[in-house]
Each structure stands twice: as structure tokens, then as C-alpha cells.
Amino acid sequence: MGTEMNGESASVQVIACRFLCFVLALFVYGAGLSCATGQAASNTIKSFHDDALNITYFYSADFVPASSGTPVAPGDESKCIKPTLFANSVTAGDNSSFTFSTIDNTCPELLHRATELGPFTRERVLVQLKQYGEPKIIQSPVLYTIAGHPAAITVASVVIPASPGKVAQTIYAAKACALGNIPAKSRKKSDPTEPVTHVVCIDFTTQDNGLPTQMFSFIIQFENAPLEPFFPGNVIRSLDTTTRR
């Protein structure tokens, strides 16, 4: 029992260390330093700015943007979920990929569903993995906030049975969504509530059981708000234990 606890503690320390290194590099990158350290940081981190929403996304330089990816919604709903960036990992043997997407009032019905962040992330991550087999939830929806923006995350996995000459594979997927605007609190109960105009999401998939470590690299900045991780640390630490069992 003692050995297991020590192993888990060591694993958490490794993940935390990598996260701290990434954040330090991120601040150097953000400062726009031209020294050797700044150049190293820019080789570690990439950013993408959504001009329409004034949101900046940061991610590991191990990922390279691609022209298109797997649709994040089936059928007619695909036109309602707008991918803003799709990228694949270029690390040898790593099949990880991610998609940043936005849901706005182009489809009011879907936007309304998306504002129910917990149920929506659960629904979408299962739909995403059903193309590979029968998925299962390994992290039920967790509600949290990103710089004051309500958010939720659900994580699932699916096992692809072994085929002749190949071993079985497990695909992990995490979906996190956040309200793109924070509804203003009305002064009076009779005052109308400001509607949510958009929801922003990230879909992350990998076949690597290093899922928790990779999740630390996704950072988001709403307008001029502080930089915040897209995935909450407590969920990542929990997943580290789950995926190693």
C-alpha cells in the first residue's frame, strides 16, 4: 500500500513539475523577450487568437495546425459548431489531436443545450467516441470556472478490439466547454438576464496513456483576463491515477 502511494505521489510531482515548466515558458513567451530564453519558449508554446471573440488559446508546440479534422458534431449540427483550430501532434508515435470550436446563436437550440455545460460535454464526448466502439465515461462532468467563466469537462474512453497482428488500443477523449461571455447579474429580479451569446469548447483525443500530462498544456485567455488552464488541475490529477490502473 505504501509503495502504491509513493508511486502516485511521484507521478503527481512529475506532472506538476511539467506544468510549472510550461507555465514559466508561457510567461516568457507572453513577455515577447528576444533573448535565448524567449526563443526557446516560443519553440515550446504556440498561440492562436480568435479575433472575432478576442480569445487567445495557447498549446504545446508538439501540435501542428491542420486544414481539417474529424467533425465535432454529426449531421446537420456540424454547421452549428464552428471549428476555429484543429491540430495534430507531430511527436513520433503520438496520435493526439485537438479542436477548438465555438457554438453561437447561428443555431439557438444547440446554443441553449450547450449552456447546460455538464450534460452537453457528456453527450458530445460520447458521440465523438461512438465511431470507434462502445465508449465509457471515466470522468463524469465536473463544473469549474475559467477566469469567472462557468465551464465543465467530461472525459471518456473507448477500446478498439485487437485485429489480426495488432493489439487492442484505447482512445481517450476529453471535452471541455466554457461560456464565452459571463451573463451580467441584473440589479432587479424583474430585469432581463443577459443571454449567453456563445460557448467555446476544446475536444482533445489521444491514444497515449499520458493523457493527463498533455492536458496541462492547454491555456486560454478571455480578452484581457488572466491566463487560465482550460482543463482543471484536480481533474487531471484524478485522471493520472485512473489511466494508470
Solvent accessible surface area in square Angstrom, and as a share of the most:
residue,aa,sasa,rsa
1,M,183,0.82
2,G,46,0.44
3,T,114,0.66
4,E,103,0.46
5,M,104,0.46
6,N,106,0.54
7,G,37,0.36
8,E,39,0.17
9,S,52,0.34
10,A,51,0.40
11,S,22,0.14
12,V,46,0.26
13,Q,123,0.55
14,V,73,0.42
15,I,5,0.03
16,A,42,0.32
17,C,73,0.44
18,R,130,0.47
19,F,47,0.20
20,L,110,0.55
21,C,77,0.46
22,F,21,0.09
23,V,32,0.19
24,L,121,0.60
25,A,19,0.14
26,L,3,0.02
27,F,124,0.52
28,V,34,0.19
29,Y,63,0.24
30,G,61,0.59
31,A,65,0.51
32,G,62,0.59
33,L,91,0.45
34,S,99,0.64
35,C,65,0.39
36,A,79,0.61
37,T,82,0.48
38,G,6,0.05
39,Q,109,0.48
40,A,58,0.45
41,A,5,0.04
42,S,52,0.34
43,N,115,0.59
44,T,61,0.35
45,I,1,0.01
46,K,61,0.26
47,S,47,0.30
48,F,59,0.25
49,H,81,0.36
50,D,14,0.07
51,D,121,0.63
52,A,97,0.75
53,L,45,0.22
54,N,63,0.32
55,I,2,0.01
56,T,22,0.13
57,Y,0,0.00
58,F,14,0.06
59,Y,6,0.02
60,S,17,0.11
61,A,22,0.17
62,D,74,0.38
63,F,4,0.02
64,V,64,0.37
65,P,63,0.40
66,A,40,0.31
67,S,122,0.79
68,S,82,0.53
69,G,37,0.35
70,T,70,0.41
71,P,97,0.61
72,V,20,0.11
73,A,4,0.03
74,P,72,0.45
75,G,62,0.59
76,D,116,0.60
77,E,44,0.20
78,S,51,0.33
79,K,143,0.61
80,C,9,0.05
81,I,3,0.01
82,K,83,0.35
83,P,86,0.54
84,T,40,0.23
85,L,21,0.10
86,F,31,0.13
87,A,0,0.00
88,N,62,0.32
89,S,13,0.09
90,V,97,0.55
91,T,67,0.39
92,A,101,0.78
93,G,86,0.83
94,D,20,0.10
95,N,97,0.50
96,S,1,0.01
97,S,19,0.12
98,F,1,0.00
99,T,10,0.06
100,F,1,0.00
101,S,0,0.00
102,T,8,0.05
103,I,1,0.00
104,D,31,0.16
105,N,99,0.51
106,T,79,0.46
107,C,21,0.12
108,P,93,0.58
109,E,147,0.66
110,L,6,0.03
111,L,13,0.07
112,H,127,0.56
113,R,86,0.31
114,A,0,0.00
115,T,37,0.22
116,E,98,0.44
117,L,12,0.06
118,G,6,0.06
119,P,92,0.58
120,F,3,0.01
121,T,0,0.00
122,R,108,0.40
123,E,61,0.27
124,R,10,0.04
125,V,0,0.00
126,L,30,0.15
127,V,54,0.31
128,Q,32,0.14
129,L,0,0.00
130,K,118,0.50
131,Q,106,0.47
132,Y,86,0.33
133,G,33,0.31
134,E,148,0.66
135,P,15,0.09
136,K,126,0.54
137,I,43,0.22
138,I,38,0.19
139,Q,34,0.15
140,S,68,0.44
141,P,46,0.29
142,V,34,0.20
143,L,128,0.64
144,Y,37,0.14
145,T,92,0.53
146,I,1,0.01
147,A,30,0.23
148,G,44,0.42
149,H,16,0.07
150,P,49,0.31
151,A,1,0.01
152,A,0,0.00
153,I,0,0.00
154,T,0,0.00
155,V,0,0.00
156,A,0,0.00
157,S,3,0.02
158,V,2,0.01
159,V,83,0.47
160,I,51,0.26
161,P,103,0.65
162,A,62,0.48
163,S,53,0.34
164,P,137,0.86
165,G,89,0.86
166,K,145,0.61
167,V,122,0.70
168,A,54,0.42
169,Q,82,0.36
170,T,44,0.26
171,I,10,0.05
172,Y,27,0.10
173,A,0,0.00
174,A,0,0.00
175,K,2,0.01
176,A,0,0.00
177,C,0,0.00
178,A,0,0.00
179,L,15,0.08
180,G,9,0.09
181,N,26,0.13
182,I,85,0.43
183,P,37,0.24
184,A,58,0.45
185,K,198,0.84
186,S,49,0.31
187,R,237,0.86
188,K,136,0.58
189,K,209,0.89
190,S,99,0.64
191,D,52,0.27
192,P,125,0.78
193,T,96,0.56
194,E,78,0.35
195,P,97,0.61
196,V,26,0.15
197,T,58,0.34
198,H,23,0.10
199,V,0,0.00
200,V,0,0.00
201,C,1,0.00
202,I,0,0.00
203,D,8,0.04
204,F,0,0.00
205,T,24,0.14
206,T,2,0.01
207,Q,64,0.29
208,D,58,0.30
209,N,98,0.50
210,G,24,0.23
211,L,0,0.00
212,P,2,0.01
213,T,35,0.20
214,Q,36,0.16
215,M,1,0.01
216,F,12,0.05
217,S,11,0.07
218,F,0,0.00
219,I,4,0.02
220,I,1,0.00
221,Q,39,0.17
222,F,7,0.03
223,E,110,0.49
224,N,148,0.76
225,A,25,0.19
226,P,94,0.59
227,L,55,0.28
228,E,52,0.24
229,P,42,0.27
230,F,1,0.00
231,F,1,0.00
232,P,15,0.09
233,G,21,0.20
234,N,89,0.46
235,V,3,0.01
236,I,1,0.00
237,R,107,0.39
238,S,52,0.34
239,L,1,0.01
240,D,10,0.05
241,T,31,0.18
242,T,44,0.25
243,T,16,0.09
244,R,107,0.39
245,R,223,0.81
